[in-house]
């Protein structure tokens, strides 16, 4: 049971590459929205999300990219 669970969450090299690119893109978009969009127009909806903080968003990005998305892709590809 434990070995199956561990192998389910073990990422291949291509999955690590996808996760790293996806994570870096999300972080870059987060900073772009914070530094550019919210500085110009504070009334935008994205500014409320960005204003809640970087660490919660970083944690969410990591969980999605390292755990959830690879599992969904594996289930979808069969």
C-alpha positions, 0 to 999 in steps of 0.5 A: 500500500505504501509503495503504491502511494509513493510511486503515485506521487513520484514524478518523472523527469518530464513531469518535474520539467512541466511542474517547474515551468508551470510553477515559474510561470505562475510566480512570474504572473503573480509578480507581474500582476502585483508590480504592474497592474496593481500599481496602475489600477488598485480597483482590479479584482486581481489586486485583491488576490495579490493583496492576500500575500505571496506565501499562500499563493506560493504554497497553492502553486506548489501543491497544484504543480507538484501533486494535483496536476501530475496526478490528473494528467496520469489519470487522463492519459491512462 
